Amino acid sequence: MAETLAGPSHVQSFPKLAFKHCGRRQHTDHLAHAIPTKYTGRAASGKSSEATLSQSCTASCKSTHPRGRLAVCGAAVSAAPSASATLSDLDLVPILNLQGMIEPEVPAGTAASVFAIFDEGKKLQFVGFSKDLRNSLRTVFSRRPDKAFFYKAINLPQLDQNEMVAIRTAWFEEVGGAPTGNKLAMERKAWSEPVAAGAISERGRQQAAESQAAEQLVQIKARGCKEEFIAKPDLLAEGKVDFEPAAALTEEELAARREAAARMSKATRTIAFTLDEQPAQFEMRIRNNYKTNGGRMFDVDVTFEDRETRHRVIIGKEYYEEFGLEPEDVLAMTFSFLLRKKTPRQTEGMLLSSQFNINYFAISEVDQWWSDFVQEWTNIGKTLEGDGKFWRMNRLHGYGGLANDLERDLAKQ
């Protein structure tokens, strides 16, 4: 069996090698069921050469490099590992950035990476090796969009399989064993190999694969991903689905992406709040801000727990002017309140009377639905004279016969 690395358009294979760790002889697997510990960093270069696996980077592992930040994905990286960091020391980064793109920061001089994938609940799912971190993340994301939400990664200046396996072994020991994506055969296959469409006959392979690809693309889009994914035609003919690698970005494209990310970052606020008595935060990005006769109207994107939703919100002047608040402050207070209430952020189709339309609402509606909304102003030393000025119609649920009884009682008067 050959050690494999997640690569741009295919799984890249390396000669079969065996190593000794902790007194046991180990062989490496598909898409590298790996994980690191005593290192820091993230991201691998997209155009690395096939360096020999016998090369060691022991000397470079003893040095540390400062960790920088790039606006494109906001991930701290270093191409040289530090001898003191553990998996828990590495930053947990969303696979999708604020623009809905998969663009890990790739430091110059990176030849390989070891990466760990986490689900929506931030539970470790899989660990892999890569010579092209961006396309490796695209691959695992497209195969498992229901599982791939966050990642941690360490970057290596040389492609040294001894070192990569050692990192993985240390990570496994740190977390108490291999995650399901590396331990269980079916899960490992789901992460490491193209998705099989499951056609019964040879004739129906391509059609089944095309249907499977379409289903995966729906799931990818539902996650808010803006990247283009094109299924590989040769695999479709075999009844399997995997997607073409993304082309390497030019310096001009990278500069444009950074500029766009900087603009987006400027319009984005990170809001800290308390959820279930635990500290939490969400990102709020204002796309449009309109003046209305009675206040302001905003188009806003809210990102919370790696999920982005879009909203249009109308804020009346009475909620901010007399209190010396900015309408953006009220917007942040409102979404903090709604997230604490665990209000569903996706309301499609016909809404029930018991559902709050969080995608398009006025602040006065929040005031009507929840009597404790005024507490948000009390918390900052203000008094909102709103409670009691609305008929809270949503709290009445007795209709039909009850209404008929009321009509008869009124007729008797």
C-alpha positions in Angstrom: 0.0 0.0 0.0 1.3 3.5 -0.8 1.2 6.6 1.4 -1.1 9.1 -0.2 -1.5 12.8 0.0 -4.6 14.8 -0.9 -3.6 16.6 -4.1 -5.0 19.1 -6.5 -6.8 16.9 -8.9 -6.0 13.4 -7.6 -4.6 11.6 -4.7 -0.9 11.6 -5.0 0.9 8.4 -4.2 4.3 7.8 -2.7 6.4 4.7 -2.4 5.3 2.1 0.2 7.2 2.7 3.3 7.0 1.4 6.9 8.0 3.2 10.1 8.4 2.2 13.7 6.6 4.3 16.3 6.0 3.3 19.9 7.3 -0.2 19.3 4.7 -0.9 16.6 5.3 -1.2 12.8 3.0 1.2 11.0 2.0 1.5 7.4 0.4 4.7 6.1 -3.0 4.8 4.4 -5.1 6.5 1.8 -5.3 10.4 1.8 -3.1 10.1 4.8 -4.9 9.3 8.0 -2.5 11.7 9.8 -2.5 14.3 12.7 0.3 16.7 14.3 1.3 17.8 17.8 4.6 19.5 18.5 4.4 22.0 15.7 2.6 25.1 14.6 1.5 26.5 11.2 -1.0 26.0 8.5 -1.3 25.6 4.7 0.8 24.0 2.0 2.0 25.3 -1.2 0.0 24.6 -4.3 3.0 23.9 -6.6 5.4 21.8 -4.7 7.7 19.3 -6.3 7.8 15.6 -5.6 10.6 15.7 -3.1 12.1 12.4 -1.9 10.5 11.1 1.2 13.9 10.3 2.8 14.7 14.0 3.2 14.6 15.1 6.8 13.7 18.6 8.2 14.9 17.9 11.7 16.9 21.1 11.7 14.1 23.3 10.6 11.8 21.7 13.2 14.0 23.2 15.9 13.4 26.8 14.8 10.3 28.9 15.1 9.0 31.5 12.8 6.6 34.3 13.7 3.0 33.7 12.7 1.5 36.2 10.4 -2.1 36.9 9.3 -3.5 37.4 5.8 -6.8 39.0 5.1 -7.8 36.4 2.5 -8.6 33.8 5.1 -7.5 35.2 8.5 -5.5 32.1 9.3 -2.1 32.2 11.1 0.6 30.3 9.3 4.2 29.4 9.3 6.2 27.1 7.0 8.5 26.1 9.8 7.2 24.1 12.7 7.7 24.9 16.3 8.9 22.2 18.7 6.5 23.2 21.5 3.0 23.4 19.9 0.3 20.8 20.2 -2.8 20.3 18.1 -4.7 22.3 20.7 -2.3 25.2 20.1 -3.2 25.5 16.4 -5.9 27.9 15.4 -9.2 26.4 14.4 -10.2 28.0 11.1 -13.4 27.8 9.1 -12.9 26.0 5.8 -15.1 28.6 4.1 -13.9 32.2 4.6 -16.3 35.2 4.7 -16.5 35.3 1.0 -17.6 31.7 0.7 -14.2 30.6 -0.7 -11.7 28.0 0.3 -8.5 29.9 0.4 -6.1 28.8 3.2 -3.1 31.0 3.7 -0.1 29.4 2.1 3.3 30.6 3.2 6.2 30.6 0.8 8.5 27.7 1.0 5.9 25.1 2.1 6.3 21.7 0.5 3.7 19.7 2.5 1.1 20.0 5.2 -0.6 17.8 7.7 -4.2 18.9 8.3 -7.1 18.0 10.7 -10.7 18.3 9.7 -13.5 19.2 12.3 -17.3 19.0 12.0 -19.8 21.7 12.9 -19.6 20.8 16.6 -15.7 21.2 16.3 -15.2 17.5 16.8 -12.2 16.0 15.1 -13.2 13.9 12.1 -10.2 13.2 9.9 -6.5 13.9 9.5 -4.7 13.9 6.2 -1.4 14.8 4.4 -1.2 17.3 1.5 1.1 18.9 -1.0 -1.6 21.4 -1.9 -3.7 22.4 1.1 -6.2 24.5 -0.8 -7.2 21.7 -3.2 -7.0 19.1 -0.4 -9.5 21.2 1.6 -11.7 21.5 -1.6 -11.5 17.7 -2.0 -12.6 16.8 1.5 -15.2 19.5 1.6 -16.8 18.4 -1.6 -16.8 14.8 -0.5 -18.1 15.5 3.0 -19.9 18.9 3.1 -21.9 17.6 6.1 -18.7 16.9 8.1 -16.0 19.4 6.9 -16.5 22.7 8.7 -13.2 23.7 10.3 -9.5 22.7 9.9 -6.2 23.0 11.6 -3.0 22.5 9.7 0.8 22.5 10.0 3.1 23.4 7.2 6.5 21.8 6.5 9.3 23.2 4.4 10.2 19.8 3.1 8.1 16.8 2.1 9.4 14.3 4.7 7.1 11.3 5.3 8.9 10.3 8.5 8.1 13.7 10.0 4.5 13.7 8.8 3.8 10.3 10.3 5.4 11.4 13.5 3.2 14.5 13.6 0.1 12.4 13.0 1.1 9.9 15.7 1.6 12.7 18.2 -1.8 14.2 17.4 -3.5 10.8 17.7 -1.9 10.4 21.2 -2.9 13.9 22.2 -6.6 13.4 21.4 -6.8 9.8 22.7 -6.8 7.9 19.5 -7.5 8.2 15.8 -10.8 9.9 14.8 -13.5 7.9 13.0 -12.3 9.2 9.6 -9.0 7.5 10.1 -10.0 4.5 12.3 -13.1 3.1 10.6 -12.7 1.6 7.1 -16.0 3.0 5.7 -15.4 6.5 7.0 -11.8 6.5 5.9 -13.0 5.5 2.4 -15.5 8.3 2.4 -12.8 10.9 3.2 -10.1 9.4 1.0 -11.7 8.2 -2.2 -14.0 9.6 -4.9 -17.7 9.2 -4.0 -19.2 6.0 -5.6 -22.6 6.6 -7.1 -23.7 3.0 -6.5 -25.0 2.2 -10.0 -26.3 -1.4 -10.3 -25.5 -1.8 -14.0 -22.5 -0.8 -16.0 -24.8 1.1 -18.4 -26.2 3.3 -15.7 -22.9 4.3 -14.1 -22.5 7.7 -15.7 -26.1 8.7 -15.2 -25.9 7.7 -11.5 -22.7 9.5 -11.1 -24.1 12.7 -12.7 -27.1 12.5 -10.3 -24.7 12.1 -7.4 -22.5 15.0 -8.5 -25.7 17.2 -8.8 -26.7 16.2 -5.3 -23.2 17.1 -3.9 -23.3 20.4 -5.7 -26.6 21.3 -4.0 -25.0 20.4 -0.6 -21.9 22.5 -1.4 -24.0 25.5 -2.4 -26.2 25.1 0.7 -23.1 25.6 2.8 -22.7 29.0 1.3 -19.7 28.0 -0.9 -19.1 30.3 -3.8 -16.4 28.3 -5.5 -16.8 26.5 -8.8 -16.8 22.7 -8.7 -16.6 20.8 -12.0 -16.9 17.0 -11.9 -14.2 15.0 -13.5 -15.6 13.4 -16.7 -13.4 10.4 -16.6 -14.6 9.5 -13.1 -18.2 10.1 -14.1 -17.8 7.4 -16.8 -16.7 5.0 -14.0 -19.7 5.8 -11.8 -17.7 7.9 -9.4 -17.6 11.6 -8.4 -14.7 13.9 -7.6 -14.1 17.4 -8.8 -11.4 19.1 -10.8 -8.7 21.1 -8.8 -8.9 24.8 -8.6 -6.3 26.6 -10.8 -3.5 28.2 -8.9 -4.1 31.9 -8.4 -1.9 34.5 -10.0 -0.3 37.3 -8.0 -2.9 39.7 -9.5 -5.7 37.4 -8.5 -4.3 37.1 -5.0 -4.0 40.8 -4.7 -7.6 41.3 -5.9 -8.8 38.7 -3.4 -6.9 40.4 -0.6 -8.4 43.7 -1.5 -11.9 42.3 -1.6 -11.3 40.5 1.8 -10.0 43.8 3.3 -13.2 45.6 2.2 -15.3 42.9 3.5 -13.4 42.8 6.8 -13.9 46.6 7.2 -17.7 46.1 6.8 -17.7 43.1 9.2 -18.1 43.3 13.0 -17.4 40.5 15.4 -20.0 40.5 18.1 -19.4 38.8 21.5 -22.4 37.7 23.4 -23.4 35.0 25.9 -25.2 31.8 24.8 -26.3 29.2 27.4 -24.1 31.0 29.9 -21.1 30.4 27.7 -19.1 33.1 25.8 -19.9 33.1 22.0 -19.5 35.3 19.1 -20.8 35.9 15.6 -19.8 38.0 12.6 -22.1 40.6 11.1 -21.4 42.0 7.7 -23.5 44.9 6.4 -23.8 44.8 2.6 -26.3 47.7 2.2 -27.4 50.5 4.5 -30.4 52.6 3.3 -32.0 55.6 4.8 -35.8 55.4 5.2 -38.4 57.9 6.4 -38.5 56.4 9.8 -34.9 55.2 10.3 -32.6 52.8 8.5 -32.9 49.6 6.5 -30.0 47.1 6.4 -29.0 44.1 4.3 -26.8 42.1 6.5 -25.0 38.7 6.5 -24.7 36.9 9.8 -22.1 34.1 10.3 -22.5 32.0 13.3 -21.1 28.5 13.9 -19.7 28.4 10.4 -23.1 29.1 8.8 -23.9 32.3 6.9 -27.5 33.7 6.5 -28.8 36.8 4.9 -31.3 39.2 6.4 -33.1 42.5 5.7 -33.8 44.5 8.8 -35.7 47.8 9.3 -34.8 49.9 12.4 -37.0 52.7 13.5 -35.4 55.9 14.9 -37.1 55.4 18.3 -34.7 52.5 18.9 -31.5 54.4 18.6 -31.8 58.2 18.3 -32.9 59.2 21.8 -30.4 56.8 23.3 -27.3 58.1 21.5 -26.9 54.7 19.8 -25.9 54.0 16.2 -28.4 51.9 14.2 -25.6 49.3 13.7 -25.4 48.9 17.5 -29.1 48.1 17.6 -28.6 45.6 14.8 -25.9 43.8 16.8 -28.0 43.8 19.9 -30.9 42.4 18.0 -29.0 39.5 16.5 -27.4 38.7 19.8 -30.9 38.5 21.3 -32.2 36.3 18.5 -29.3 33.9 18.6 -29.7 33.6 22.4 -33.4 32.7 21.7 -32.1 30.1 19.2 -34.4 31.6 16.6 -34.1 29.5 13.3 -32.1 31.5 10.8 -33.4 29.9 7.7 -37.2 30.3 7.0 -38.2 29.2 3.6 -41.6 28.7 2.0 -44.8 29.3 3.9 -44.3 30.4 7.5 -46.5 29.3 10.4 -48.0 31.9 12.7 -45.6 30.6 15.3 -42.5 31.2 13.2 -40.6 34.5 13.3 -39.5 35.7 9.8 -35.9 36.3 10.6 -34.9 36.9 7.0 -37.0 40.1 6.7 -38.2 41.9 9.7 -38.5 45.2 11.6 -37.0 45.7 15.0 -40.5 46.6 16.2 -41.6 43.0 15.3 -38.9 41.6 17.7 -40.3 44.0 20.3 -43.7 42.6 19.7 -42.7 39.0 19.8 -40.6 39.0 22.9 -41.4 41.2 25.9 -37.9 40.7 27.3 -36.3 42.4 24.3 -36.4 45.7 26.1 -33.9 44.1 28.5 -31.2 44.6 25.9 -31.5 48.4 26.5 -31.6 47.9 30.2 -28.3 46.0 30.0 -26.6 49.1 28.7 -28.2 51.5 31.1 -31.0 52.7 28.8 -34.8 52.4 29.2 -36.8 51.5 26.1 -40.4 52.4 26.6 -41.6 49.7 24.3 -43.1 47.0 26.4 -46.9 47.3 26.5 -47.3 49.7 23.6 -47.9 46.8 21.2 -50.8 44.3 21.0 -48.8 41.0 21.3 -51.1 39.2 18.9 -48.7 36.3 18.4 -49.3 35.2 22.0 -53.0 34.3 21.3 -53.4 30.8 20.1 -57.1 30.1 20.8 -59.2 30.6 17.7 -62.2 28.9 16.1 -64.6 27.8 18.8 -63.2 30.4 21.2 -63.9 33.2 18.8 -67.5 31.9 18.3 -68.1 31.9 22.0 -66.7 35.5 22.2 -69.1 36.6 19.4 -72.1 35.1 21.2 -71.2 36.8 24.5 -70.9 40.1 22.7 -74.3 39.6 21.0 -75.9 39.2 24.4 -74.7 42.6 25.7 
